[in-house]
Amino acid sequence: MILARATLVQLTAAALWLSACASAPAPPREAPRETPRASSFQDPVQLELNSYEWRALAQATPLLWAYRLGGAEVDVGEEPARASVLFLGSDQALRELDARTGATRWRLPPSPGVRWRAFAATDTRVLLLGDFGARSMYSFHRRADGAWLAGGAIVDSPYAATRPALARDGRSLYLDHGCAISLLDDDGRVLARRDGLEARLPELSVETDVHRCVGVPEVLTRGDGWTAVLAPTPSGAARLEHIDDAGARTLELELGVVSSARYDATTRLLIVERDDVIEARSTDGVKARWSVPLEGGRAQVGDLLVSAPRESSRALWIDARTGVVTGRRALPDAASWLYRGGLLVQGSFGLGRLDDEERVRWFMPNGSRVEGRFGDWLAVHTHWGVALIDPERGQQLLGAHAKRLHGVTFDADADADARVAVLSSAFPHALFGLRFTPTGGEALGRDPVRSPASDCGESQEAARASIERELACHPHALDPVVFAPGSAALDEASARALRELGARWRATALTDGPAKLLIIGDGRVPSSVDPWGVARTRAGVVRAALIDAGVDCAHLHAIDGPLRLPEDVPRRETTRQGGRVTILSVCSVCCLL
């Protein structure tokens, strides 16, 4: 009886809260923009800007504003006319700020008895999720002024993962109950509920039934009067469903087993990826437009940042409109991302961008990893904080001792080229804005496994005793380079083999560290007045070709022999009598074991 009364009190309070939201006057419009002062404490979550912590965070970058955070979600509008930041403060109030000044545009005050824990937002709407006692509540608002549109209690779910969710196209919102979803219209009203796939587990006791969610539906996009949902099936395949605003299914299309499905924002095509093929369908998913075999690799369709798993062997770049493959290349054995027709690789040297010849255009030290993309720029998490980089120019635009970069927006009032970066820190748990100018970036490091050409010189002979000592480290004999009698010129086959060797050396150097190559000229040159001179010239030619192929000259040693080779180094004799140059690959680490 007491429990029933408590529940009745909670539901009555919830009804009063919703009624108050519906009848509440619209929040005041945006006040004149003023730069917040460090000494002003009108807002209880606004922080002092002159403290030691903020000076350390900002360093040389101007710190504009700072607020205490009450949740992990932050939404940053990138439109020049808007320049907005939406976040949940530590006082449980939802705010939209002017990113350029930190001034509050509108604020939803805390709701009595409700603890908001998450939100999701589009350009026009905001969906809030919270708890009211033992019940979950949602509240739907207009983004422009925070006006309340709809809300209510969420039907109880056996899963605790109730949260707001953003569709794959970024244009519609829905509720995720853990193993079911509720579709919402633009006014926040629940249109329909789509249950996921559950599996009944063995009973733990006679009185207990245990279920496990094995498939959650996902909203892909919203059309004119219908919503596209990717739904699981008992067979493990995926099914594309269209659910109209009355809750009826108007389309059910079997897609088979898929790895991913998304809508391309530019072409409005449905891109479906399987293990062996990637295809594009019309917006409604019915008509197939093009299909491309994946060739055991990973594909980038359109202008996206795509992560390539280590088991992928090839990368493909595909034009989203036509399905034409615009580029192919082998993937190194390292974590990599496909971006704008180029390749970002994370290896032993750190994070860098490779060109078509496996050379590093720029790199960041080890411990750096890609966190996300903001327009043409990438956010990179480093051992000291967060950096914003321009991957095309190889420049770092911004660096801060922060935990996460949430977005970048315009600051046209300060400078036509100025931007504001919105970041968050862990200690204190706060959100802050920094102003920076993209044209004032610092150049990133250059190729970490290739010395400048001016440092290489014409020869790099090492002491014979040192080379013989390294030969005890179990070198691997590569195919010898064979020359014509009396000649030190490379034929086309030998030049091509050295280019391939350079590419393999670079790929290994980027992921496992550089190996040392010993180039040994053979002095047994028939009918030569100066056999060792010819051998020395040939070794120098091979060395120069390998440097041109991208091998760092600091890891190349050329010598004209003779050397005392270990017994386990195979003697590869050539069938031609012109002479040869032997190349040995030495694992430098092995000497330390």
C-alpha positions as CSV (number, residue, x, y, z in Angstrom):
1,M,0.0,0.0,0.0
2,I,2.8,2.4,0.9
3,L,4.6,1.5,-2.3
4,A,1.5,2.1,-4.4
5,R,1.1,5.5,-2.7
6,A,4.7,6.4,-3.4
7,T,4.3,5.4,-7.1
8,L,1.1,7.5,-7.3
9,V,2.9,10.5,-5.8
10,Q,5.8,10.1,-8.3
11,L,3.4,9.8,-11.3
12,T,1.4,12.8,-10.1
13,A,4.6,14.9,-9.8
14,A,5.7,13.8,-13.2
15,A,2.3,14.8,-14.7
16,L,2.6,18.2,-12.9
17,W,6.1,18.6,-14.3
18,L,5.0,17.8,-17.9
19,S,2.0,20.2,-17.5
20,A,4.3,22.9,-16.2
21,C,6.7,22.4,-19.2
22,A,3.8,22.6,-21.6
23,S,2.4,25.8,-20.1
24,A,5.7,27.5,-19.3
25,P,6.3,30.7,-21.1
26,A,9.0,30.7,-23.9
27,P,12.5,31.5,-22.6
28,P,13.7,35.0,-23.3
29,R,15.4,35.5,-26.6
30,E,19.2,35.9,-27.0
31,A,20.5,38.8,-24.9
32,P,23.1,41.2,-26.4
33,R,26.4,39.4,-26.6
34,E,29.0,40.4,-24.0
35,T,32.3,38.8,-23.2
36,P,32.0,37.1,-19.8
37,R,34.3,38.5,-17.2
38,A,36.5,36.4,-15.0
39,S,35.2,38.1,-11.8
40,S,31.5,37.6,-12.7
41,F,29.8,34.8,-10.9
42,Q,26.2,35.3,-12.1
43,D,26.1,31.8,-13.5
44,P,26.8,29.2,-10.8
45,V,28.6,26.9,-13.2
46,Q,30.8,29.6,-14.8
47,L,34.5,29.2,-13.8
48,E,37.2,31.7,-12.9
49,L,39.4,32.2,-16.0
50,N,42.5,33.6,-14.3
51,S,43.2,30.5,-12.2
52,Y,46.4,28.5,-12.5
53,E,44.5,25.5,-14.0
54,W,43.1,27.5,-16.9
55,R,46.3,29.3,-17.6
56,A,48.0,25.9,-17.9
57,L,45.2,24.6,-20.2
58,A,45.2,27.6,-22.5
59,Q,49.0,28.2,-22.7
60,A,49.5,30.7,-25.5
61,T,45.9,30.2,-26.9
62,P,43.3,32.8,-25.8
63,L,40.9,31.2,-23.4
64,L,37.4,32.7,-24.0
65,W,35.1,31.0,-21.5
66,A,34.7,28.0,-19.1
67,Y,31.8,26.2,-17.5
68,R,31.5,23.2,-15.1
69,L,30.2,20.1,-16.9
70,G,27.4,17.8,-15.6
71,G,27.5,15.2,-18.4
72,A,29.6,13.9,-21.2
73,E,27.4,15.0,-24.1
74,V,28.3,18.3,-25.9
75,D,26.9,19.5,-29.2
76,V,28.7,22.2,-31.2
77,G,27.0,23.9,-34.1
78,E,29.4,24.7,-36.9
79,E,27.2,27.2,-38.9
80,P,28.7,30.7,-39.0
81,A,25.4,32.4,-38.2
82,R,24.9,30.2,-35.2
83,A,28.3,29.3,-33.5
84,S,26.5,27.5,-30.7
85,V,27.5,25.2,-27.9
86,L,24.9,23.0,-26.2
87,F,25.8,21.2,-22.9
88,L,24.4,20.0,-19.6
89,G,25.9,21.9,-16.7
90,S,26.8,20.7,-13.2
91,D,23.6,22.3,-11.9
92,Q,21.5,20.0,-14.1
93,A,20.4,22.9,-16.4
94,L,20.7,22.6,-20.2
95,R,22.3,25.6,-21.8
96,E,23.1,26.9,-25.3
97,L,26.0,29.3,-25.4
98,D,27.4,31.6,-28.0
99,A,30.7,29.9,-28.7
100,R,32.4,33.2,-29.5
101,T,31.7,34.8,-26.2
102,G,30.4,32.2,-23.8
103,A,27.2,34.2,-23.3
104,T,24.1,32.2,-22.5
105,R,21.5,32.3,-25.3
106,W,18.9,30.2,-23.4
107,R,18.8,28.0,-20.3
108,L,16.4,25.2,-19.2
109,P,16.3,25.3,-15.4
110,P,16.7,22.1,-13.4
111,S,13.4,20.1,-13.1
112,P,12.3,19.2,-9.6
113,G,12.8,15.5,-8.9
114,V,14.3,14.8,-12.4
115,R,18.0,14.1,-12.9
116,W,19.0,14.6,-16.5
117,R,21.8,12.2,-17.5
118,A,22.1,12.5,-21.3
119,F,21.0,14.3,-24.4
120,A,21.3,14.2,-28.2
121,A,20.7,17.0,-30.6
122,T,20.2,17.9,-34.3
123,D,20.3,21.3,-35.9
124,T,16.7,21.9,-34.9
125,R,15.8,19.6,-32.0
126,V,17.1,18.5,-28.6
127,L,16.2,15.2,-26.8
128,L,16.8,15.0,-23.1
129,L,16.8,11.7,-21.0
130,G,16.6,11.5,-17.3
131,D,15.3,9.7,-14.2
132,F,12.4,10.6,-12.0
133,G,12.6,8.1,-9.1
134,A,12.4,4.7,-10.7
135,R,11.0,5.9,-14.0
136,S,12.8,7.2,-17.0
137,M,11.7,10.5,-18.5
138,Y,12.3,12.2,-21.8
139,S,11.9,15.9,-22.8
140,F,11.9,17.2,-26.4
141,H,12.8,20.8,-27.2
142,R,13.3,23.2,-30.1
143,R,16.9,24.0,-30.6
144,A,16.5,27.6,-31.6
145,D,15.1,28.9,-28.2
146,G,14.8,25.8,-25.9
147,A,11.0,25.8,-26.1
148,W,9.4,22.6,-24.8
149,L,7.6,20.5,-27.4
150,A,6.8,17.1,-25.9
151,G,7.8,14.7,-23.1
152,G,6.7,11.9,-20.9
153,A,7.6,8.7,-19.1
154,I,9.3,5.9,-20.9
155,V,7.8,2.4,-20.8
156,D,9.9,0.4,-18.4
157,S,12.5,-1.9,-20.0
158,P,14.4,-4.8,-18.5
159,Y,17.5,-3.3,-20.0
160,A,19.2,-0.3,-18.3
161,A,20.6,1.2,-21.5
162,T,17.8,3.7,-22.1
163,R,19.4,6.7,-23.8
164,P,18.8,9.2,-26.5
165,A,20.1,8.3,-29.9
166,L,20.9,10.1,-33.1
167,A,20.1,8.5,-36.5
168,R,23.0,7.6,-38.8
169,D,22.1,10.5,-41.1
170,G,22.4,13.0,-38.1
171,R,19.0,14.5,-38.9
172,S,16.5,12.6,-36.6
173,L,16.3,11.6,-33.0
174,Y,14.8,8.5,-31.4
175,L,14.8,6.6,-28.0
176,D,17.0,3.6,-27.5
177,H,15.5,1.3,-24.7
178,G,18.4,-1.2,-24.8
179,C,16.6,-3.8,-26.9
180,A,13.9,-1.6,-28.5
181,I,13.6,1.8,-30.0
182,S,10.8,4.4,-30.0
183,L,10.5,6.5,-33.2
184,L,9.8,10.2,-32.7
185,D,8.4,12.8,-35.1
186,D,9.8,16.4,-35.4
187,D,7.5,17.5,-32.5
188,G,8.7,14.8,-30.1
189,R,5.6,12.6,-30.2
190,V,6.2,8.8,-30.2
191,L,5.2,7.4,-33.6
192,A,6.0,3.7,-33.1
193,R,8.0,1.3,-31.1
194,R,10.2,-1.4,-32.7
195,D,11.4,-4.3,-30.5
196,G,14.7,-5.9,-31.0
197,L,15.8,-9.5,-31.0
198,E,15.9,-11.3,-27.6
199,A,17.3,-14.7,-26.7
200,R,16.1,-16.6,-23.7
201,L,18.9,-17.9,-21.6
202,P,18.8,-21.0,-19.4
203,E,16.9,-20.4,-16.2
204,L,19.1,-19.6,-13.1
205,S,16.3,-20.7,-10.8
206,V,12.7,-22.0,-11.0
207,E,11.3,-18.5,-10.5
208,T,13.6,-16.6,-12.8
209,D,13.5,-16.0,-16.5
210,V,16.6,-14.4,-18.0
211,H,16.6,-12.8,-21.5
212,R,19.5,-11.3,-23.4
213,C,19.3,-8.8,-26.2
214,V,21.1,-10.1,-29.3
215,G,20.0,-7.4,-31.8
216,V,19.0,-3.8,-31.5
217,P,17.2,-2.0,-34.3
218,E,18.8,1.2,-35.6
219,V,17.3,4.3,-37.3
220,L,19.1,5.1,-40.6
221,T,17.2,8.1,-41.8
222,R,13.7,9.7,-41.9
223,G,11.9,10.3,-45.1
224,D,8.6,12.0,-46.0
225,G,6.2,10.2,-43.6
226,W,8.4,7.2,-43.0
227,T,11.5,6.1,-41.1
228,A,14.1,3.7,-42.3
229,V,15.1,1.2,-39.7
230,L,17.9,-1.5,-39.9
231,A,16.4,-4.4,-38.0
232,P,18.0,-7.7,-36.9
233,T,16.5,-11.1,-37.7
234,P,16.8,-14.6,-36.0
235,S,19.0,-15.8,-39.0
236,G,21.6,-13.1,-38.3
237,A,20.7,-11.2,-41.5
238,A,19.6,-7.6,-41.5
239,R,16.3,-6.3,-42.8
240,L,15.6,-2.8,-44.0
241,E,12.1,-1.7,-42.8
242,H,10.1,1.4,-43.5
243,I,7.8,2.4,-40.6
244,D,5.2,5.1,-41.4
245,D,4.0,7.7,-38.9
246,A,1.0,5.4,-38.0
247,G,3.4,2.7,-36.9
248,A,2.8,0.3,-39.9
249,R,5.6,-1.3,-41.8
250,T,5.3,-0.3,-45.4
251,L,8.6,-2.0,-46.6
252,E,10.5,-5.1,-45.5
253,L,13.6,-5.8,-47.6
254,E,16.1,-8.5,-46.7
255,L,19.7,-7.2,-47.0
256,G,21.5,-10.4,-45.8
257,V,24.4,-10.3,-43.4
258,V,25.9,-6.8,-43.4
259,S,28.9,-5.2,-41.6
260,S,27.5,-1.7,-41.7
261,A,24.8,0.4,-43.3
262,R,24.6,4.2,-43.5
263,Y,23.3,7.0,-45.6
264,D,25.7,9.2,-47.6
265,A,24.9,12.8,-46.8
266,T,25.9,14.1,-50.3
267,T,24.2,11.6,-52.6
268,R,21.5,10.4,-50.2
269,L,22.3,6.8,-51.1
270,L,22.1,3.9,-48.7
271,I,25.6,2.4,-48.5
272,V,25.6,-1.2,-47.4
273,E,28.9,-3.0,-46.6
274,R,29.3,-6.8,-46.4
275,D,32.4,-8.9,-45.9
276,D,33.1,-9.2,-49.6
277,V,31.2,-6.4,-51.3
278,I,30.0,-2.9,-50.8
279,E,26.9,-1.5,-52.6
280,A,24.8,1.6,-52.9
281,R,21.0,1.6,-53.0
282,S,18.4,4.3,-53.6
283,T,17.2,6.4,-50.6
284,D,14.3,4.0,-50.0
285,G,16.7,1.1,-50.3
286,V,14.7,-0.6,-53.0
287,K,16.9,0.0,-56.2
288,A,20.5,-1.1,-56.4
289,R,22.7,1.6,-57.9
290,W,26.2,0.1,-57.9
291,S,28.2,-2.8,-56.4
292,V,32.0,-3.1,-55.9
293,P,33.9,-6.2,-54.6
294,L,36.0,-5.4,-51.6
295,E,38.9,-7.6,-52.7
296,G,39.6,-8.6,-49.1
297,G,40.1,-5.0,-48.1
298,R,38.3,-1.9,-46.7
299,A,36.6,0.8,-48.7
300,Q,36.1,4.5,-48.3
301,V,33.0,5.8,-50.0
302,G,32.7,9.5,-50.4
303,D,34.5,11.9,-48.1
304,L,34.7,10.0,-44.8
305,L,37.2,8.9,-42.2
306,V,37.2,5.1,-42.3
307,S,39.0,2.8,-39.9
308,A,40.7,-0.1,-41.6
309,P,41.1,-3.2,-39.3
310,R,44.4,-5.0,-39.2
311,E,43.0,-8.1,-41.1
312,S,42.3,-5.9,-44.1
313,S,44.9,-6.3,-46.8
314,R,43.8,-3.6,-49.3
315,A,42.3,-0.1,-49.3
316,L,39.9,1.1,-52.0
317,W,38.6,4.6,-52.6
318,I,35.2,4.7,-54.3
319,D,33.2,7.6,-55.8
320,A,29.9,7.5,-54.0
321,R,27.9,8.7,-57.0
322,T,29.1,6.3,-59.7
323,G,30.7,3.5,-57.8
324,V,34.0,3.9,-59.7
325,V,37.1,2.8,-57.8
326,T,39.4,5.9,-57.8
327,G,42.3,4.3,-56.0
328,R,43.8,1.1,-54.7
329,R,46.7,0.3,-52.5
330,A,48.0,-2.4,-50.1
331,L,47.6,-1.7,-46.4
332,P,50.5,-2.0,-44.0
333,D,50.4,-4.3,-41.0
334,A,49.3,-1.5,-38.7
335,A,46.3,0.4,-37.5
336,S,45.2,2.7,-40.3
337,W,42.5,5.1,-41.5
338,L,41.4,5.9,-45.0
339,Y,40.9,9.6,-45.4
340,R,40.4,11.7,-48.6
341,G,42.2,9.3,-50.9
342,G,45.2,9.1,-48.5
343,L,46.3,6.7,-45.7
344,L,46.9,7.5,-42.1
345,V,49.0,4.8,-40.3
346,Q,49.7,4.3,-36.6
347,G,52.9,2.3,-36.2
348,S,56.1,2.1,-34.1
349,F,57.1,5.6,-35.2
350,G,53.7,7.2,-34.2
351,L,50.9,8.5,-36.4
352,G,51.6,9.7,-39.9
353,R,50.3,10.0,-43.4
354,L,51.7,7.9,-46.2
355,D,52.0,8.9,-49.9
356,D,51.7,6.5,-52.8
357,E,55.4,5.5,-52.4
358,E,55.0,4.6,-48.7
359,R,56.8,7.7,-47.6
360,V,55.7,9.6,-44.6
361,R,54.5,13.2,-45.4
362,W,54.3,14.0,-41.7
363,F,54.1,12.3,-38.4
364,M,53.3,12.8,-34.7
365,P,55.1,11.0,-31.9
366,N,54.2,7.5,-30.7
367,G,51.1,7.4,-28.6
368,S,49.0,9.6,-30.9
369,R,45.8,8.3,-32.3
370,V,42.9,9.7,-34.4
371,E,39.8,10.6,-32.3
372,G,37.5,12.2,-34.9
373,R,37.1,14.5,-37.9
374,F,35.9,18.1,-37.9
375,G,35.5,19.4,-41.5
376,D,38.8,19.2,-43.2
377,W,40.7,18.7,-39.9
378,L,41.4,15.8,-37.6
379,A,41.4,15.6,-33.8
380,V,44.3,13.6,-32.5
381,H,44.7,12.3,-28.9
382,T,48.3,12.5,-27.8
383,H,50.2,11.7,-24.6
384,W,49.9,15.3,-23.4
385,G,46.4,16.2,-24.5
386,V,44.5,16.9,-27.7
387,A,45.7,18.3,-31.0
388,L,43.8,19.6,-34.0
389,I,45.7,19.0,-37.2
390,D,45.4,19.7,-40.9
391,P,46.3,16.4,-42.6
392,E,46.6,17.9,-46.1
393,R,49.2,20.6,-45.1
394,G,50.8,18.6,-42.3
395,Q,50.3,21.3,-39.7
396,Q,49.1,21.4,-36.0
397,L,46.5,24.1,-35.7
398,L,45.8,23.8,-32.0
399,G,47.1,22.0,-28.9
400,A,45.6,21.9,-25.4
401,H,46.0,19.9,-22.2
402,A,42.4,18.6,-22.6
403,K,40.6,15.3,-22.6
404,R,38.5,15.7,-25.7
405,L,37.8,18.0,-28.6
406,H,34.0,18.3,-29.1
407,G,33.8,20.7,-32.1
408,V,35.1,23.7,-34.0
409,T,33.0,26.7,-34.9
410,F,33.4,30.1,-36.4
411,D,34.5,33.4,-34.7
412,A,33.9,35.8,-37.5
413,D,33.6,38.8,-35.1
414,A,37.3,38.5,-34.1
415,D,38.8,37.6,-37.5
416,A,37.5,36.3,-40.8
417,D,39.8,33.3,-40.4
418,A,39.4,32.8,-36.6
419,R,37.8,29.7,-35.1
420,V,36.7,28.6,-31.7
421,A,37.5,25.1,-30.5
422,V,35.3,23.6,-27.8
423,L,37.1,21.2,-25.5
424,S,36.6,19.5,-22.1
425,S,39.0,18.6,-19.3
426,A,38.8,15.9,-16.6
427,F,40.4,17.9,-13.8
428,P,38.4,20.0,-13.4
429,H,35.4,18.4,-15.2
430,A,34.7,21.4,-17.3
431,L,34.0,22.7,-20.8
432,F,35.9,25.6,-22.3
433,G,36.5,27.5,-25.5
434,L,39.8,28.5,-27.2
435,R,40.3,30.9,-30.1
436,F,42.8,30.0,-32.8
437,T,43.7,30.9,-36.4
438,P,44.1,28.0,-38.8
439,T,46.7,29.9,-40.9
440,G,49.0,30.1,-37.9
441,G,49.7,26.3,-37.6
442,E,53.0,24.7,-36.8
443,A,54.6,22.1,-39.1
444,L,54.4,18.5,-38.0
445,G,57.4,16.3,-38.0
446,R,58.7,14.9,-41.3
447,D,59.5,11.4,-42.3
448,P,60.8,9.5,-39.2
449,V,62.5,6.7,-41.2
450,R,64.2,8.8,-43.9
451,S,67.1,11.2,-43.5
452,P,67.2,14.4,-45.6
453,A,69.1,13.9,-48.8
454,S,71.8,16.4,-47.8
455,D,72.7,14.1,-44.9
456,C,73.3,11.0,-47.0
457,G,76.5,12.0,-48.9
458,E,77.9,9.9,-51.6
459,S,79.0,6.9,-49.4
460,Q,78.3,5.5,-46.0
461,E,81.1,2.9,-45.5
462,A,81.2,1.5,-42.0
463,A,84.2,-0.1,-40.3
464,R,84.7,-3.6,-41.5
465,A,85.0,-5.0,-38.0
466,S,81.6,-3.4,-37.1
467,I,79.9,-4.9,-40.1
468,E,81.4,-8.3,-39.4
469,R,80.2,-8.0,-35.8
470,E,76.6,-7.3,-37.0
471,L,76.7,-10.3,-39.4
472,A,76.7,-12.4,-36.3
473,C,73.1,-11.3,-35.7
474,H,71.6,-13.9,-38.1
475,P,71.2,-11.7,-41.2
476,H,68.7,-12.6,-43.9
477,A,70.1,-12.8,-47.4
478,L,68.0,-11.1,-50.0
479,D,68.1,-11.8,-53.7
480,P,71.4,-10.5,-55.2
481,V,71.5,-7.7,-57.8
482,V,73.2,-9.0,-60.9
483,F,75.2,-6.8,-63.3
484,A,76.3,-7.3,-66.9
485,P,80.0,-8.0,-67.4
486,G,82.2,-4.9,-66.8
487,S,79.1,-2.7,-66.2
488,A,77.9,-0.9,-63.1
489,A,74.5,0.1,-64.6
490,L,71.2,-1.3,-63.3
491,D,68.9,-3.0,-65.8
492,E,65.1,-2.4,-65.6
493,A,64.4,-5.7,-63.7
494,S,67.0,-4.9,-61.0
495,A,65.8,-1.3,-60.6
496,R,62.2,-2.5,-60.2
497,A,63.3,-5.1,-57.6
498,L,65.2,-2.4,-55.6
499,R,62.1,-0.2,-55.7
500,E,60.0,-3.1,-54.4
501,L,62.6,-3.7,-51.7
502,G,62.5,-0.1,-50.6
503,A,58.7,-0.2,-50.3
504,R,58.9,-3.4,-48.2
505,W,61.6,-1.9,-46.0
506,R,59.5,1.2,-45.4
507,A,56.4,-0.8,-44.5
508,T,58.3,-2.8,-42.0
509,A,60.1,0.2,-40.6
510,L,56.8,2.0,-40.0
511,T,55.3,-0.9,-38.1
512,D,58.2,-2.8,-36.5
513,G,61.1,-0.4,-36.7
514,P,63.8,0.0,-39.3
515,A,66.2,-2.9,-40.3
516,K,69.8,-2.3,-41.3
517,L,70.8,-3.2,-44.9
518,L,74.4,-4.2,-45.7
519,I,75.4,-3.9,-49.4
520,I,78.4,-6.0,-50.3
521,G,80.1,-5.7,-53.6
522,D,81.5,-8.9,-55.1
523,G,85.2,-8.5,-56.1
524,R,85.3,-11.6,-58.3
525,V,84.8,-9.6,-61.5
526,P,86.1,-11.4,-64.6
527,S,88.5,-9.6,-67.0
528,S,88.6,-6.5,-64.9
529,V,91.7,-4.4,-64.2
530,D,90.4,-3.2,-60.9
531,P,87.9,-5.8,-59.6
532,W,87.4,-4.2,-56.2
533,G,86.9,-0.8,-57.7
534,V,84.1,-2.1,-59.9
535,A,82.6,-3.8,-56.8
536,R,82.8,-0.6,-54.9
537,T,81.0,1.3,-57.7
538,R,78.3,-1.3,-58.0
539,A,77.7,-1.2,-54.2
540,G,77.3,2.6,-54.4
541,V,74.9,2.3,-57.3
542,V,72.7,-0.1,-55.3
543,R,72.9,2.1,-52.3
544,A,71.8,5.2,-54.2
545,A,68.9,3.3,-55.8
546,L,67.7,2.1,-52.3
547,I,67.9,5.7,-51.0
548,D,65.8,6.9,-54.0
549,A,63.3,4.0,-53.1
550,G,62.8,5.5,-49.6
551,V,65.3,3.6,-47.5
552,D,66.9,5.8,-44.8
553,C,70.6,6.2,-45.6
554,A,71.4,5.9,-41.9
555,H,70.4,2.3,-42.1
556,L,72.4,1.5,-45.2
557,H,76.0,0.4,-45.3
558,A,77.9,-0.3,-48.5
559,I,81.2,-2.1,-48.7
560,D,83.3,-3.8,-51.4
561,G,84.2,-6.9,-49.4
562,P,85.6,-9.4,-48.9
563,L,83.8,-10.3,-45.6
564,R,83.8,-13.3,-43.3
565,L,80.2,-14.3,-43.7
566,P,78.7,-16.6,-41.1
567,E,78.1,-20.2,-42.1
568,D,74.3,-19.8,-41.8
569,V,74.2,-17.1,-44.6
570,P,73.3,-18.9,-47.8
571,R,75.7,-18.5,-50.8
572,R,73.4,-17.6,-53.7
573,E,75.4,-18.1,-56.9
574,T,74.3,-16.4,-60.0
575,T,74.1,-18.1,-63.4
576,R,75.5,-15.0,-65.1
577,Q,79.2,-14.3,-65.0
578,G,79.0,-10.5,-64.8
579,G,79.1,-10.2,-61.0
580,R,76.7,-9.4,-58.3
581,V,76.0,-7.2,-55.2
582,T,74.7,-9.0,-52.1
583,I,72.2,-7.3,-49.8
584,L,71.9,-8.6,-46.2
585,S,69.0,-7.5,-43.9
586,V,70.2,-7.4,-40.3
587,C,67.8,-7.4,-37.3
588,S,69.5,-4.9,-35.0
589,V,67.3,-5.8,-32.1
590,C,68.5,-9.4,-32.3
591,C,72.0,-8.3,-31.3
592,L,70.5,-7.2,-28.0
593,L,68.8,-10.5,-27.2
